Amino acid sequence: MTLMRGWGSRATLFLLAATCVAGEPEALHYRVVSAGSELRWELPATLHTVHGTAPQVEGTVDAEPTPGGEWRIRSRIAAAASAMATGNASRDRTMREKVLETDRFPEIVFESRRIVADLARFRPGQRFTVEVSGDLTVHGKALPVRLPVDVEVLSDHAVLSGSFPLSWKAYDLADPSFGIIRVREPLKVLFRLNAVPGSNRPV
């Protein structure tokens, strides 16, 4: 009887341990891909608003659980500056060659420094908002940005969306005004990024 009680106690402890291990959160590794993503901007100007797009965007979002129960999350999103377009060939040439100088600065990059998120809710059918702080590098100059990002989790991918104002003057860019068309601050950036599960890699 004593042997059975001892075995029963050990079996209970084993089951509890197994349950704890099974309940441990798993690391999340996602790739942001151009297909299904939308990155665009709106620039106020004389008489009308200039609309632009960045069709080539890619990146990674990686999250690792820590022993303390928190998550270590990092992300890097890059847009190809030379692919950005407004629908006007002359204006686009000026934007790429004289304003963004894409030969010298081929990418516009956002890298997160801190992400506040409840990843216990990261499961299909859930929607929630995370707070992201990081550095946005434009024309070789990195400046801090902070913004809310809406997250929608689907069965085979996640969607990250949001918007934020951007001061092009703060990045020491040449004035993008052209002809009688004068542009103003701020430029508004809008994004809807398609993130698909990617291969595991350390954060």
Contact map, one row per residue, 1 for C-alpha under 8 A:
11111000000000000000000000000000000000000000000000000000000000000000000000000000000000000000000000000000000000000000000000000000000000000000000000000000000000000000000000000000000000000000000000000000000
11111100000000000000000000000000000000000000000000000000000000000000000000000000000000000000000000000000000000000000000000000000000000000000000000000000000000000000000000000000000000000000000000000000000
11111110000000000000000000000000000000000000000000000000000000000000000000000000000000000000000000000000000000000000000000000000000000000000000000000000000000000000000000000000000000000000000000000000000
11111111000000000000000000000000000000000000000000000000000000000000000000000000000000000000000000000000000000000000000000000000000000000000000000000000000000000000000000000000000000000000000000000000000
11111111100000000000000000000000000000000000000000000000000000000000000000000000000000000000000000000000000000000000000000000000000000000000000000000000000000000000000000000000000000000000000000000000000
01111111110000000000000000000000000000000000000000000000000000000000000000000000000000000000000000000000000000000000000000000000000000000000000000000000000000000000000000000000000000000000000000000000000
00111111111000000000000000000000000000000000000000000000000000000000000000000000000000000000000000000000000000000000000000000000000000000000000000000000000000000000000000000000000000000000000000000000000
00011111111100000000000000000000000000000000000000000000000000000000000000000000000000000000000000000000000000000000000000000000000000000000000000000000000000000000000000000000000000000000000000000000000
00001111111110000000000000000000000000000000000000000000000000000000000000000000000000000000000000000000000000000000000000000000000000000000000000000000000000000000000000000000000000000000000000000000000
00000111111111000000000000000000000000000000000000000000000000000000000000000000000000000000000000000000000000000000000000000000000000000000000000000000000000000000000000000000000000000000000000000000000
00000011111111100000000000000000000000000000000000000000000000000000000000000000000000000000000000000000000000000000000000000000000000000000000000000000000000000000000000000000000000000000000000000000000
00000001111111110000000000000000000000000000000000000000000000000000000000000000000000000000000000000000000000000000000000000000000000000000000000000000000000000000000000000000000000000000000000000000000
00000000111111111000000000000000000000000000000000000000000000000000000000000000000000000000000000000000000000000000000000000000000000000000000000000000000000000000000000000000000000000000000000000000000
00000000011111111100000000000000000000000000000000000000000000000000000000000000000000000000000000000000000000000000000000000000000000000000000000000000000000000000000000000000000000000000000000000000000
00000000001111111110000000000000000000000000000000000000000000000000000000000000000000000000000000000000000000000000000000000000000000000000000000000000000000000000000000000000000000000000000000000000000
00000000000111111111000000000000000000000000000000000000000000000000000000000000000000000000000000000000000000000000000000000000000000000000000000000000000000000000000000000000000000000000000000000000000
00000000000011111111100000000000000000000000000000000000000000000000000000000000000000000000000000000000000000000000000000000000000000000000000000000000000000000000000000000000000000000000000000000000000
00000000000001111111110000000000000000000000000000000000000000000000000000000000000000000000000000000000000000000000000000000000000000000000000000000000000000000000000000000000000000000000000000000000000
00000000000000111111111000000000000000000000000000000000000000000000000000000000000000000000000000000000000000000000000000000000000000000000000000000000000000000000000000000000000000000000000000000000000
00000000000000011111111100000000000000000000000000000000000000000000000000000000000000000000000000000000000000000000000000000000000000000000000000000000000000000000000000000000000000000000000000000000000
00000000000000001111111100000000000000000000000000000000000000000000000000000000000000000000000000000000000000000000000000000000000000000000000000000000000000000000000000000000000000000000000000000000000
00000000000000000111111100000000000000000000000000000000000000000000000000000000000000000000000000000000000000000000000000000000000000000000000000000000000000000000000000000000000000000000000000000000000
00000000000000000011111110000000000000000000000000000000000000000000000000000000000000000000000000000000000000000000000000000000000000000000000000000000000000000000000000000000000000000000000000000000000
00000000000000000001111111000000000000000000000000000000000000000000000000000000000000000000000000000000000000000000000000000000000000000000000000000000000000000000000000000000000000000000000000000000000
00000000000000000000001111100000000000000000000000000000000000001000000000000000000000000000000000000000000000000000000100000000000000000000000000000000000000000000000000000000000000000000000000000000000
00000000000000000000000111110000000000000000000000000000000000011000000000000000000000000000000000000000000000000000000000000000000000000000000000000000000000000000000000000000000000000000000000000000000
00000000000000000000000011111000000000000000000000000000000001111000000000000000000000000000000000000000000000000000000000000000000000000000000000000000000000000000000000000000000000000000000000000000000
00000000000000000000000001111100000000000000000000000000000011110000000000000000000000000000000000000000000000000000000000000000000000000000000000000000000000000000000000000000000000000000000000001001000
00000000000000000000000000111110000000000000000000000000000111100000000000000000000000000000000000000000000000000000000000000000000000000000000000000000000000000000000000000000000000000000000000001111100
00000000000000000000000000011111000000000000000000000000000111000000000000000000000000000000000000000000000000000000000000000000000000000000000000000000000000000000000000000000000000000000000000111110000
00000000000000000000000000001111100000000000000000000000011110000000000000000000000000000000000000000000000000000000000000000000000000000000000000000000000000000000000000000000000000000000000000111100000
00000000000000000000000000000111110000000000000000000000111110000000000000001000000000000000000000000000000000000000000000000000000000000000000000000000000000000000000000000000000000000000000011110000000
00000000000000000000000000000011111110000000000000000000111000000000000000000000000000000000000000000000000000000000000000000000000000000000000000000000000000000000000000000000000000000000000011110000000
00000000000000000000000000000001111111000000000000000011110000000000000000000000000000000000000000000000000000000000000000000000000000000000000000000000000000000000000000000000000000000000000011000000000
00000000000000000000000000000000111110000000000000000000000000000000000000000000000000000000000000000000000000000000000000000000000000000000000000000000000000000000000000000000000000000000000001000000000
00000000000000000000000000000000111111000000000000000000000000000000000000000000000000000000000000000000000000000000000000000000000000000000000000000000000000000000000000000000000000000000000011000000000
00000000000000000000000000000000111111100000000000000010100000000000000000000000000000000000000000000000000000000000000000000000000000000000000000000000000000000000000000000000000000000000001111000000000
00000000000000000000000000000000010111110000000000001110000000000000000000000000000000000000000000000000000000000000000000000000000000000000000000000000000000000000000000000000000000000000001110000000000
00000000000000000000000000000000000011111000000000001110100000000000000000000000000000000000000000000000000000000000000000000000000000000000000000000000000000000000000000000000000000000000111110000000000
00000000000000000000000000000000000001111100000000111100000000000000000000000000000000000000000000000000000000000000000000000000000000000000000000000000000000000000000000000000000000000000111000000000000
00000000000000000000000000000000000000111110000000111000000000000000000000000000000000000000000000000000000000000000000000000000000000000000000000000000000000000000000000000000000000000011110000000000000
00000000000000000000000000000000000000011111000011110000000000000000000000000000000000000000000000000000000000000000000000000000000000000000000000000000000000000000000000000000000000000011100000000000000
00000000000000000000000000000000000000001111100011100000000000000000000000000000000000000000000000000000000000000000000000000000000000000000000000000000000000000000000000000000000000111111000000000000000
00000000000000000000000000000000000000000111110111000000000000000000000000000000000000000000000000000000000000000000000000000000000000000000000000000000000000000000000000000000000000111110000000000000000
00000000000000000000000000000000000000000011111111000000000000000000000000000000000000000000000000000000000000000000000000000000000000000000000000000000000000000000000000000000000011110000000000000000000
00000000000000000000000000000000000000000001111110000000000000000000000000000000000000000000000000000000000000000000000000000000000000000000000000000000000000000000000000000000000111100000000000000000000
00000000000000000000000000000000000000000000111110000000000000000000000000000000000000000000000000000000000000000000000000000000000000000000000000000000000000000000000000000000000010000000000000000000000
00000000000000000000000000000000000000000001111111000000000000000000000000000000000000000000000000000000000000000000000000000000000000000000000000000000000000000000000000000000000000000000000000000000000
00000000000000000000000000000000000000000111111111100000000000000000000000000000000000000000000000000000000000000000000000000000000000000000000000000000000000000000000000000000000000000000000000000000000
00000000000000000000000000000000000000000111100111110000000000000000000000000000000001000000000000000000000000000000000000000000000000000000000000000000000000000000000000000000000000000000000000000000000
00000000000000000000000000000000000000011110000011111000000000000000000000000000000001000000000000000000000000000000000000000000000000000000000000000000000000000000000000000000000000000000000000000000000
00000000000000000000000000000000000000011100000001111100000000000000000000000000000111100000000000000000000000000000000000000000000000000000000000000000000000000000000000000000000000000000000000000000000
00000000000000000000000000000000000001111000000000111110000000000000000000000000000111000000000000000000000000000000000000000000000000000000000000000000000000000000000000000000000000000000000000000000000
00000000000000000000000000000000000001110000000000011111100000000000000000000011101110000000000000000000000000000000000000000000000000000000000000000000000000000000000000000000000000000000000000000000000
00000000000000000000000000000000010011100000000000001111100000000000000000000010001100000000000000000000000000000000000000000000000000000000000000000000000000000000000000000000000000000000000000000000000
00000000000000000000000000000000010000000000000000000111110000000000000000000011001100000000000000000000000000000000000000000000000000000000000000000000000000000000000000000000000000000000000000000000000
00000000000000000000000000000001110010100000000000000111111000000000000000001111000000000000000000000000000000000000000000000000000000000000000000000000000000000000000000000000000000000000000000000000000
00000000000000000000000000000011110000000000000000000001111100000000000000001110000000000000000000000000000000000000000000000000000000000000000000000000000000000000000000000000000000000000000000000000000
00000000000000000000000000000011100000000000000000000000111110000000000000111100000000000000000000000000000000000000000000000000000000000000000000000000000000000000000000000000000000000000000000000000000
00000000000000000000000000001111000000000000000000000000011111000000000000111000000000000000000000000000000000000000000000000000000000000000000000000000000000000000000000000000000000000000000000000000000
00000000000000000000000000011111000000000000000000000000001111100000000011110000000000000000000000000000000000000000000000000000000000000000000000000000000000000000000000000000000000000000000000000000000
00000000000000000000000000111100000000000000000000000000000111110000000011100000000000000000000000000000000000000000000000000000000000000000000000000000000000000000000000000000000000000000000000000000111
00000000000000000000000000111000000000000000000000000000000011111000001111000000000000000000000000000000000000000000000000000000000000000000000000000000000000000000000000000000000000000000000000000000001
00000000000000000000000001110000000000000000000000000000000001111100001110000000000000000000000000000000000000000000000000000000000000000000000000000000000000000000000000000000000000000000000000000000011
00000000000000000000000011100000000000000000000000000000000000111110111100000000000000000000000000000000000000000000000000000000000000000000000000000000000000000000000000000000000000000000000000000000000
00000000000000000000000000000000000000000000000000000000000000011111111100000000000000000000000000000000000000000000000000000000000000000000000000000000000000000000000000000000000000000000000000000000000
00000000000000000000000000000000000000000000000000000000000000001111110000000000000000000000000000000000000000000000000000000000000000000000000000000000000000000000000000000000000000000000000000000000000
00000000000000000000000000000000000000000000000000000000000000000111110000000000000000000000000000000000000000000000000000000000000000000000000000000000000000000000000000000000000000000000000000000000000
00000000000000000000000000000000000000000000000000000000000000001111111000000000000000000000000000000000000000000000000000000000000000000000000000000000000000000000000000000000000000000000000000000000000
00000000000000000000000000000000000000000000000000000000000000001111111100000000000000000000000000000000000000000000000000000000000000000000000000000000000000000000000000000000000000000000000000000000000
00000000000000000000000000000000000000000000000000000000000000111100111110000000000000000000000000000000000000000000001000000000000000000000000000000000000000000000000000000000000000000000000000000000000
00000000000000000000000000000000000000000000000000000000000000111100011111000000000000000000000000000000000000000000000000000000000000000000000000000000000000000000000000000000000000000000000000000000001
00000000000000000000000000000000000000000000000000000000000011110000001111100000000000000000000000000000000000000110000000000000000000000000000000000000000000000000000000000000000000000000000000000000001
00000000000000000000000000000000000000000000000000000000000011100000000111110000000000000000000000000000000000111110000000000000000000000000000000000000000000000000000000000000000000000000000000000000001
00000000000000000000000000000000000000000000000000000000001111000000000011111000000000000000000000000000000001110000000000000000000000000000000000000000000000000000000000000000000000000000000000000000000
00000000000000000000000000000000000000000000000000000000001110000000000001111100000000000000000000000000000011110000000000000000000000000000000000000000000000000000000000000000000000000000000000000000000
00000000000000000000000000000001000000000000000000000000111100000000000000111110000000000000000000000000000011100000000000000000000000000000000000000000000000000000000000000000000000000000000000000000000
00000000000000000000000000000000000000000000000000000000111000000000000000011111000000000000000000000000001111000000000000000000000000000000000000000000000000000000000000000000000000000000000000000000000
00000000000000000000000000000000000000000000000000000111110000000000000000001111100000000000000000000000001110000000000000000000000000000000000000000000000000000000000000000000000000000000000000000000000
00000000000000000000000000000000000000000000000000000101100000000000000000000111111100000000000000000000011100000000000000000000000000000000000000000000000000000000000000000000000000000000000000000000000
00000000000000000000000000000000000000000000000000000100000000000000000000000011111100000000000100010100111100000000000000000000000000000000000000000000000000000000000000000000000000000000000000000000000
00000000000000000000000000000000000000000000000000000000000000000000000000000001111100000000000100000100011000000000000000000000000000000000000000000000000000000000000000000000000000000000000000000000000
00000000000000000000000000000000000000000000000000000111000000000000000000000001111110000000000000000000000000000000000000000000000000000000000000000000000000000000000000000000000000000000000000000000000
00000000000000000000000000000000000000000000000000011111000000000000000000000001111111000001000100000000000000000000000000000000000000000000000000000000000000000000000000000000000000000000000000000000000
00000000000000000000000000000000000000000000000000011100000000000000000000000000001111110001000000000000000000000000000000000000000000000000000000000000000000000000000000000000000000000000000000000000000
00000000000000000000000000000000000000000000000001111000000000000000000000000000000111111011000000000000000000000000000000000000000000000000000000000000000000000000000000000000000000000000000000000000000
00000000000000000000000000000000000000000000000000010000000000000000000000000000000011111001000000000000000000000000000000000000000000000000000000000000000000000000000000000000000000000000000000000000000
00000000000000000000000000000000000000000000000000000000000000000000000000000000000011111111000000000000000000000000000000000000000000000000000000000000000000000000000000000000000000000000000000000000000
00000000000000000000000000000000000000000000000000000000000000000000000000000000000001111111100000000000000000000000000000000000000000000000000000000000000000000000000000000000000000000000000000000000000
00000000000000000000000000000000000000000000000000000000000000000000000000000000000000011111110000000000000000000000000000000000000000000000000000000000000000000000000000000000000000000000000000000000000
00000000000000000000000000000000000000000000000000000000000000000000000000000000000001011111111000000000000000000000000000000000000000000000000000000000000000000000000000000000010000000000000000000000000
00000000000000000000000000000000000000000000000000000000000000000000000000000000000111111111111100000000000000000000000000000000000000000000000000000000000000000000000000000000000000000000000000000000000
00000000000000000000000000000000000000000000000000000000000000000000000000000000000000001111111111000000000000000000000000000000000000000000000000000000000000000000000000000000000000000000000000000000000
00000000000000000000000000000000000000000000000000000000000000000000000000000000000000000111111111100000000000000000000000000000000000000000000000000000000000000000000000000001000000000000000000000000000
00000000000000000000000000000000000000000000000000000000000000000000000000000000000000000011111111111000000000000000000000000000000000000000000000000000000000000000000000000001000000000000000000000000000
00000000000000000000000000000000000000000000000000000000000000000000000000000000110100000001111111111100000000000000000000000000000000000000000000000000000000000000000000000000000000000000000000000000000
00000000000000000000000000000000000000000000000000000000000000000000000000000000000000000000111111111110000000000000000000000000000000000000000000000000000000000000000000000000000000000000000000000000000
00000000000000000000000000000000000000000000000000000000000000000000000000000000000000000000111111111000000000000000000000000000000000000000000000000000000000000000000000000100000000000000000000000000000
00000000000000000000000000000000000000000000000000000000000000000000000000000000000000000000011111111000000000000000000000000000000000000000000000000000000000000000000000001111000000000000000000000000000
00000000000000000000000000000000000000000000000000000000000000000000000000000000100000000000001111111100100000000000000000000000000000000110000000000000000000000000000000001000000000000000000000000000000
00000000000000000000000000000000000000000000000000000000000000000000000000000000000000000000001111111111110000000000000000000000000000000010000000000000000000000000000000000000000000000000000000000000000
00000000000000000000000000000000000000000000000000000000000000000000000000000000110000000000000110011111111000000000000000000000000000000000000000000000000000000000000000000000000000000000000000000000000
00000000000000000000000000000000000000000000000000000000000000000000000000000000000000000000000010001111110000000000000000000000000000000000000000000000000000000000000000000000000000000000000000000000000
00000000000000000000000000000000000000000000000000000000000000000000000000000000000000000000000000001111110000000000000000000000000000000000000000000000000000000000000000000000000000000000000000000000000
00000000000000000000000000000000000000000000000000000000000000000000000000000000100000000000000000011111111100000000000000000000000000000111000000000000000000000000000000000000000000000000000000000000000
00000000000000000000000000000000000000000000000000000000000000000000000000000001110000000000000000001111111100000000000000000000000000000000000000000000000000000000000000000000000000000000000000000000000
00000000000000000000000000000000000000000000000000000000000000000000000000000111110000000000000000000100111110000000000000000000000000000100000000000000000000000000000000000000000000000000000000000000000
00000000000000000000000000000000000000000000000000000000000000000000000000000111100000000000000000000000111111000000000000000000000000011110000000000000000000000000000000000000000000000000000000000000000
00000000000000000000000000000000000000000000000000000000000000000000000000011110000000000000000000000000001111100000000000000000000000011100000000000000000000000000000000000000000000000000000000000000000
00000000000000000000000000000000000000000000000000000000000000000000000000111100000000000000000000000000000111110000000000000000000001111000000000000000000000000000000000000000000000000000000000000000000
00000000000000000000000000000000000000000000000000000000000000000000000001111000000000000000000000000000000011111000000000000000000001110000000000000000000000000000000000000000000000000000000000000000000
00000000000000000000000000000000000000000000000000000000000000000000000001110000000000000000000000000000000001111110000000000000000111100000000000000000000000000000000000000000000000000000000000000000000
00000000000000000000000000000000000000000000000000000000000000000000000001000000000000000000000000000000000000111110000000000000000111100000000000000000000000000000000000000000000000000000000000000000000
00000000000000000000000000000000000000000000000000000000000000000000000011000000000000000000000000000000000000011111000000000000000111000000000000000000000000000000000000000000000000000000000000000000000
00000000000000000000000000000000000000000000000000000000000000000000000011000000000000000000000000000000000000011111100000000000011110000000000000000000000000000000000000000000000000000000000000000000000
00000000000000000000000000000000000000000000000000000000000000000000000000000000000000000000000000000000000000000111110000000000011100000000000000000000000000000000000000000000000000000000000000000000000
00000000000000000000000000000000000000000000000000000000000000000000000000000000000000000000000000000000000000000011111000000000111000000000000000000000000000000000000000000000000000000000000000000000000
00000000000000000000000000000000000000000000000000000000000000000000000000000000000000000000000000000000000000000001111111000000010000000000000000000000000000000000000000000000000000000000000000000000000
00000000000000000000000000000000000000000000000000000000000000000000001000000000000000000000000000000000000000000000111111000000000000000000000000000000000000000000000000000000000000000000000000000000000
00000000000000000000000010000000000000000000000000000000000000000000000000000000000000000000000000000000000000000000011111100000000000000000000000000000000000000000000000000000000000000000000000000000000
00000000000000000000000000000000000000000000000000000000000000000000000000000000000000000000000000000000000000000000011111100101000000000000000000000000000000000000000000000000000000000000000000000000000
00000000000000000000000000000000000000000000000000000000000000000000000000000000000000000000000000000000000000000000011111110100000000000000000000000000100000000000000000000000000000000000000000000000000
00000000000000000000000000000000000000000000000000000000000000000000000000000000000000000000000000000000000000000000000111111100000000000000000000000000110000000000000000000000000000000000000000000000000
00000000000000000000000000000000000000000000000000000000000000000000000000000000000000000000000000000000000000000000000001111100000000000000000000000000111000000000000000000000000000000000000000000000000
00000000000000000000000000000000000000000000000000000000000000000000000000000000000000000000000000000000000000000000000000111110000000000000000000000001111000000000000000000000000000000000000000000000000
00000000000000000000000000000000000000000000000000000000000000000000000000000000000000000000000000000000000000000000000011111111000000000000000000000001110000000000000000000000000000000000000000000000000
00000000000000000000000000000000000000000000000000000000000000000000000000000000000000000000000000000000000000000000000000001111100000000000000000000111100000000000000000000000000000000000000000000000000
00000000000000000000000000000000000000000000000000000000000000000000000000000000000000000000000000000000000000000000000010000111110000000000000000000111000000000000000000000000000000000000000000000000000
00000000000000000000000000000000000000000000000000000000000000000000000000000000000000000000000000000000000000000000100000000011111000000000000000011110000000000000000000000000000000000000000000000000000
00000000000000000000000000000000000000000000000000000000000000000000000000000000000000000000000000000000000000000011110000000001111100000000000000011110000000000000000000000000000000000000000000000000000
00000000000000000000000000000000000000000000000000000000000000000000000000000000000000000000000000000000000000000011100000000000111110000000000001111000000000000000000000000000000000000000000000000000000
00000000000000000000000000000000000000000000000000000000000000000000000000000000000000000000000000000000000000011111000000000000011111000000000001111000000000000000000000000000000000000000000000000000000
00000000000000000000000000000000000000000000000000000000000000000000000000000000000000000000000000000000000000011110000000000000001111100000000111100000000000000000000000000000000000000000000000000000000
00000000000000000000000000000000000000000000000000000000000000000000000000000000000000000000000000000000000001111100000000000000000111110000000111000000000000000000000000000000000000000000000000000000000
00000000000000000000000000000000000000000000000000000000000000000000000000000000000000000000000000000000000001111000000000000000000011111000011110000000000000000000000000000000000000000000000000000000000
00000000000000000000000000000000000000000000000000000000000000000000000000000000000000000000000000000000000111100000000000000000000001111100111110000000000000000000000000000000000000000000000000000000000
00000000000000000000000000000000000000000000000000000000000000000000000000000000000000000000000000000000000111000000000000000000000000111111111000000000000000000000000000000000000000000000000000000000000
00000000000000000000000000000000000000000000000000000000000000000000000000000000000000000000000000010000101110000000000000000000000000011111110000000000000000000000000000100000000000000000000000000000000
00000000000000000000000000000000000000000000000000000000000000000000000000000000000000000000000000011000100100000000000000000000000000001111100000000000000000000000000000101000000000000000000000000000000
00000000000000000000000000000000000000000000000000000000000000000000000000000000000000000000000000000000100000000000000000000000000000001111110000000000000000000000000000000000000000000000000000000000000
00000000000000000000000000000000000000000000000000000000000000000000000000000000000000000000000000000000000000000000000000000000000000011111111000000000000000000000000000100000000000000000000000000000000
00000000000000000000000000000000000000000000000000000000000000000000000000000000000000000000000000000000000000000000000000000000000000111101111100000000000000000000000000100000000000000000000000000000000
00000000000000000000000000000000000000000000000000000000000000000000000000000000000000000000000000000000000000000000000000000000000000111000111110000000000000000000000000100000000000000000000000000000000
00000000000000000000000000000000000000000000000000000000000000000000000000000000000000000000000000000000000000000000000000000000000011110000011111000000000000000000000000000000000000000000000000000000000
00000000000000000000000000000000000000000000000000000000000000000000000000000000000000000000000000000000000000000000000000000000000011110000001111100000000000000000000000000000000000000000000000000000000
00000000000000000000000000000000000000000000000000000000000000000000000000000000000000000000000000000000000000000000000000000000001111000000000111110000000000000000000000000000000000000000000000000000000
00000000000000000000000000000000000000000000000000000000000000000000000000000000000000000000000000000000000000000000000000000000001110000000000011111000000000000011000000000000000000000000000000000000000
00000000000000000000000000000000000000000000000000000000000000000000000000000000000000000000000000000000000000000000000000000000111100000000000001111100000000000100000000000000000000000000000000000000000
00000000000000000000000000000000000000000000000000000000000000000000000000000000000000000000000000000000000000000000000000000000111100000000000000111110000000011100000000000000000000000000000000000000000
00000000000000000000000000000000000000000000000000000000000000000000000000000000000000000000000000000000000000000000000000000011110000000000000000011111000000111100000000000000000000000000000000000000000
00000000000000000000000000000000000000000000000000000000000000000000000000000000000000000000000000000000000000000000000000000011110000000000000000001111100001111000000000000000000000000000000000000000000
00000000000000000000000000000000000000000000000000000000000000000000000000000000000000000000000000000000000000000000000000001111000000000000000000000111110001110000000000000000000000000000000000000000000
00000000000000000000000000000000000000000000000000000000000000000000000000000000000000000000000000000000000000000000000001111110000000000000000000000011111011100000000000000000000000000000000000000000000
00000000000000000000000000000000000000000000000000000000000000000000000000000000000000000000000000000000000000000000000000111100000000000000000000000001111111100000000000000000000000000000000000000000000
00000000000000000000000000000000000000000000000000000000000000000000000000000000000000000000000000000000000000000000000000011000000000000000000000000000111110000000000000000000000000000000000000000000000
00000000000000000000000000000000000000000000000000000000000000000000000000000000000000000000000000000000000000000000000000000000000000000000000000000000011111000000000000000000000000000000000000011000000
00000000000000000000000000000000000000000000000000000000000000000000000000000000000000000000000000000000000000000000000000000000000000000000000000000000111111100000000000000000000000000000000001111000000
00000000000000000000000000000000000000000000000000000000000000000000000000000000000000000000000000000000000000000000000000000000000000000000000000000011110111110000000000000000000000000000000001110000000
00000000000000000000000000000000000000000000000000000000000000000000000000000000000000000000000000000000000000000000000000000000000000000000000000000111110011111000000000000000000000000000000111100000000
00000000000000000000000000000000000000000000000000000000000000000000000000000000000000000000000000000000000000000000000000000000000000000000000000001111000001111100000000000000000000000000001111100000000
00000000000000000000000000000000000000000000000000000000000000000000000000000000000000000000000000000000000000000000000000000000000000000000000000001110000000111110000000000000000000000000011110000000000
00000000000000000000000000000000000000000000000000000000000000000000000000000000000000000000000000000000000000000000000000000000000000000000000000011100000000011111000000000000000000000000011100000000000
00000000000000000000000000000000000000000000000000000000000000000000000000000000000000000000000000000000000000000000000000000000000000000000000000100000000000001111100000000000000000000001111000000000000
00000000000000000000000000000000000000000000000000000000000000000000000000000000000000000000000000000000000000000000000000000000000000000000000000100000000000000111110000000000000000000001110000000000000
00000000000000000000000000000000000000000000000000000000000000000000000000000000000000000000000000000000000000000000000000000000000000000000000000000000000000000011111000000000000000000111100000000000000
00000000000000000000000000000000000000000000000000000000000000000000000000000000000000000000000000000000000000000000000000000000000000000000000000000000000000000001111100000000000000001111100000000000000
00000000000000000000000000000000000000000000000000000000000000000000000000000000000000000000000000000000000000000000000000000000000000000000000000000000000000000000111111100000000000001110000000000000000
00000000000000000000000000000000000000000000000000000000000000000000000000000000000000000000000000000000000000000000000000000000000000000000000000000000000000000000011111111000000000001110000000000000000
00000000000000000000000000000000000000000000000000000000000000000000000000000000000000000000000000000000000000000000000000000000000000000000000000000000000000000000001111111110000000001000000000000000000
00000000000000000000000000000000000000000000000000000000000000000000000000000000000000000000000000000000000000000000000000000000000000000000000000000000000000000000001111111000000000000000000000000000000
00000000000000000000000000000000000000000000000000000000000000000000000000000000000000000000000000000000000000000000000000000000000000000110111000000000000000000000001111111000000000000000000000000000000
00000000000000000000000000000000000000000000000000000000000000000000000000000000000000000000000000000000000000000000000000000000000000000000000000000000000000000000000111111100000000000000000000000000000
00000000000000000000000000000000000000000000000000000000000000000000000000000000000000000000000000110000000000000000000000000000000000000010000000000000000000000000000111111111000000000000000000000000000
00000000000000000000000000000000000000000000000000000000000000000000000000000000000000000000000001100000000000000000000000000000000000000000000000000000000000000000000010011111000000000000000000000000000
00000000000000000000000000000000000000000000000000000000000000000000000000000000000000000000000000100000000000000000000000000000000000000000000000000000000000000000000010001111100000100000000000000000000
00000000000000000000000000000000000000000000000000000000000000000000000000000000000000000000011000100000000000000000000000000000000000000000000000000000000000000000000000001111110001100000000000000000000
00000000000000000000000000000000000000000000000000000000000000000000000000000000000000000000000000000000000000000000000000000000000000000000000000000000000000000000000000000011111111100000000000000000000
00000000000000000000000000000000000000000000000000000000000000000000000000000000000000000010000000000000000000000000000000000000000000000000000000000000000000000000000000000001111111000000000000000000000
00000000000000000000000000000000000000000000000000000000000000000000000000000000000000000000000000000000000000000000000000000000000000000000000000000000000000000000000000000000111111000000000000000000000
00000000000000000000000000000000000000000000010000000000000000000000000000000000000000000000000000000000000000000000000000000000000000000000000000000000000000000000000000000000111111000000000000000000000
00000000000000000000000000000000000000000000111000000000000000000000000000000000000000000000000000000000000000000000000000000000000000000000000000000000000000000000000000000000111111100000000000000000000
00000000000000000000000000000000000000000000110000000000000000000000000000000000000000000000000000000000000000000000000000000000000000000000000000000000000000000000000000000001111111110000000000000000000
00000000000000000000000000000000000000000011110000000000000000000000000000000000000000000000000000000000000000000000000000000000000000000000000000000000000000000000000000000011100011111000000000000000000
00000000000000000000000000000000000000000011100000000000000000000000000000000000000000000000000000000000000000000000000000000000000000000000000000000000000000000000000000000000000001111110000000000000000
00000000000000000000000000000000000000000011000000000000000000000000000000000000000000000000000000000000000000000000000000000000000000000000000000000000000000000000011110000000000000111110000000000000000
00000000000000000000000000000000000000000011000000000000000000000000000000000000000000000000000000000000000000000000000000000000000000000000000000000000000000000000111100000000000000011111000000000000000
00000000000000000000000000000000000000001111000000000000000000000000000000000000000000000000000000000000000000000000000000000000000000000000000000000000000000000000111100000000000000011111100000000000000
00000000000000000000000000000000000000001110000000000000000000000000000000000000000000000000000000000000000000000000000000000000000000000000000000000000000000000011110000000000000000000111110000000000000
00000000000000000000000000000000000000111100000000000000000000000000000000000000000000000000000000000000000000000000000000000000000000000000000000000000000000000011110000000000000000000011111000000000000
00000000000000000000000000000000000000111000000000000000000000000000000000000000000000000000000000000000000000000000000000000000000000000000000000000000000000001111000000000000000000000001111100000000000
00000000000000000000000000000000000011110000000000000000000000000000000000000000000000000000000000000000000000000000000000000000000000000000000000000000000000011110000000000000000000000000111110000000000
00000000000000000000000000000000000011100000000000000000000000000000000000000000000000000000000000000000000000000000000000000000000000000000000000000000000000111100000000000000000000000000011111000000000
00000000000000000000000000000001110111100000000000000000000000000000000000000000000000000000000000000000000000000000000000000000000000000000000000000000000000111000000000000000000000000000001111100000000
00000000000000000000000000000001111110000000000000000000000000000000000000000000000000000000000000000000000000000000000000000000000000000000000000000000000011110000000000000000000000000000000111110000000
00000000000000000000000000000111100000000000000000000000000000000000000000000000000000000000000000000000000000000000000000000000000000000000000000000000000011110000000000000000000000000000000011111000000
00000000000000000000000000000111100000000000000000000000000000000000000000000000000000000000000000000000000000000000000000000000000000000000000000000000000111000000000000000000000000000000000001111100000
00000000000000000000000000011110000000000000000000000000000000000000000000000000000000000000000000000000000000000000000000000000000000000000000000000000000110000000000000000000000000000000000000111110000
00000000000000000000000000001110000000000000000000000000000000000000000000000000000000000000000000000000000000000000000000000000000000000000000000000000000000000000000000000000000000000000000000011111000
00000000000000000000000000001100000000000000000000000000000000000000000000000000000000000000000000000000000000000000000000000000000000000000000000000000000000000000000000000000000000000000000000001111100
00000000000000000000000000011000000000000000000000000000000000000000000000000000000000000000000000000000000000000000000000000000000000000000000000000000000000000000000000000000000000000000000000000111110
00000000000000000000000000001000000000000000000000000000000001000000000000000000000000000000000000000000000000000000000000000000000000000000000000000000000000000000000000000000000000000000000000000011111
00000000000000000000000000000000000000000000000000000000000001010000000000000000000000000000000000000000000000000000000000000000000000000000000000000000000000000000000000000000000000000000000000000001111
00000000000000000000000000000000000000000000000000000000000001110000000111000000000000000000000000000000000000000000000000000000000000000000000000000000000000000000000000000000000000000000000000000000111
